[in-house]
Amino acid sequence: MGVTGIGGFFFRAKDPEALRAWYVKHLGVGSAPYGVWETQKGPSVFSPFAADTDYFAADRQWMLNLRVDDLDGLCAALGAAGIAVITKPEWDMPGVGRFARIHDPEGNPVELWQPDPSD
């Protein structure tokens, strides 16, 4: 008995339908009714950060992290769509994986994570 996975991620938006459409178009997330999408088996991280962390913007209480299978390809597609993609070598961690960041149209941070293939 216990928790078996994340059942959903719910957040407020100024324009929920437009934001949902953006996530579907650019990240393939939530295209089925009610925003449902089937995820692949793999690691998920649940980790509170200190209130004064500088890992993501101080004016945000959360940062969504999405696991991806082709970080370079997705970053190229996002860039071609005019979405600013941020990468920093110091974010990448051997044994954990590689990371990139984007922001959705409402300024919410989204971290893209390609787990290390050794996992």
C-alpha positions as CSV (number, residue, x, y, z in Angstrom):
1,M,0.0,0.0,0.0
2,G,1.3,3.5,-0.8
3,V,1.8,6.0,-3.5
4,T,2.6,4.5,-6.9
5,G,3.4,7.6,-9.0
6,I,2.3,11.1,-9.7
7,G,-1.3,11.3,-10.7
8,G,-1.3,14.8,-12.0
9,F,0.1,18.3,-11.9
10,F,-2.4,21.1,-11.5
11,F,-1.7,24.8,-11.6
12,R,-3.5,28.1,-12.2
13,A,-3.2,29.9,-15.6
14,K,-4.4,33.2,-16.9
15,D,-5.6,31.5,-20.1
16,P,-5.9,27.7,-19.4
17,E,-6.9,26.7,-22.9
18,A,-4.2,28.6,-24.6
19,L,-1.6,27.3,-22.2
20,R,-2.8,23.8,-22.6
21,A,-2.6,24.1,-26.4
22,W,1.0,25.4,-26.0
23,Y,2.1,22.4,-24.0
24,V,0.4,20.0,-26.4
25,K,2.0,21.7,-29.5
26,H,5.5,22.1,-28.2
27,L,5.9,19.3,-25.6
28,G,3.3,16.7,-26.5
29,V,1.9,16.9,-23.0
30,G,-1.8,16.5,-22.2
31,S,-3.4,16.1,-25.7
32,A,-6.1,13.7,-24.5
33,P,-9.4,14.9,-22.9
34,Y,-8.8,16.5,-19.5
35,G,-5.1,16.8,-20.2
36,V,-4.4,13.1,-19.7
37,W,-1.3,11.6,-21.3
38,E,0.4,8.2,-20.8
39,T,3.9,8.5,-19.5
40,Q,6.7,6.0,-20.0
41,K,8.1,4.1,-17.1
42,G,11.1,5.8,-15.6
43,P,12.4,7.9,-12.7
44,S,10.5,10.8,-11.2
45,V,11.9,13.2,-8.6
46,F,9.9,14.7,-5.8
47,S,12.1,17.2,-4.0
48,P,11.3,20.3,-2.0
49,F,14.0,23.0,-2.3
50,A,15.0,25.6,0.3
51,A,12.9,28.8,0.2
52,D,16.0,30.8,-0.8
53,T,17.2,28.5,-3.6
54,D,18.6,30.0,-6.7
55,Y,18.0,26.8,-8.8
56,F,14.9,28.5,-10.2
57,A,13.3,32.0,-10.1
58,A,12.6,33.4,-6.6
59,D,9.2,34.6,-7.7
60,R,8.1,31.0,-8.6
61,Q,7.0,28.4,-6.0
62,W,7.6,25.5,-8.4
63,M,9.4,24.3,-11.5
64,L,8.0,21.5,-13.7
65,N,10.6,19.0,-14.7
66,L,9.7,16.8,-17.7
67,R,11.7,13.7,-18.6
68,V,12.7,13.5,-22.3
69,D,14.4,11.0,-24.6
70,D,16.1,13.3,-27.0
71,L,17.1,16.6,-25.4
72,D,19.1,17.8,-28.3
73,G,16.3,17.2,-30.8
74,L,13.6,18.7,-28.6
75,C,15.8,21.8,-27.9
76,A,16.3,22.2,-31.6
77,A,12.6,22.0,-32.3
78,L,11.8,24.4,-29.5
79,G,14.4,26.9,-30.8
80,A,13.0,26.6,-34.3
81,A,9.6,27.5,-32.9
82,G,11.0,30.7,-31.4
83,I,11.1,29.3,-27.8
84,A,14.2,30.4,-25.8
85,V,16.1,27.4,-24.6
86,I,18.7,27.7,-21.8
87,T,21.5,25.2,-21.3
88,K,24.4,25.4,-18.9
89,P,27.2,22.8,-18.7
90,E,27.1,22.9,-14.9
91,W,23.5,21.7,-14.9
92,D,24.5,18.4,-16.4
93,M,25.4,15.7,-13.9
94,P,27.1,12.3,-14.8
95,G,24.9,9.5,-13.5
96,V,21.9,11.8,-13.4
97,G,21.6,13.3,-16.8
98,R,21.4,16.4,-18.9
99,F,19.2,19.4,-18.5
100,A,17.7,22.4,-20.4
101,R,15.2,25.1,-19.4
102,I,12.4,26.9,-21.1
103,H,9.5,29.0,-19.9
104,D,5.9,28.6,-21.0
105,P,3.9,31.6,-22.3
106,E,2.9,32.6,-18.8
107,G,6.5,32.6,-17.5
108,N,6.4,29.3,-15.7
109,P,9.8,27.5,-15.6
110,V,10.0,24.1,-17.3
111,E,13.1,22.0,-16.9
112,L,13.8,19.3,-19.5
113,W,15.7,16.3,-18.3
114,Q,17.3,13.5,-20.3
115,P,18.3,10.9,-17.7
116,D,21.8,9.5,-18.0
117,P,21.6,6.3,-20.2
118,S,23.4,4.4,-17.4
119,D,20.3,4.6,-15.2
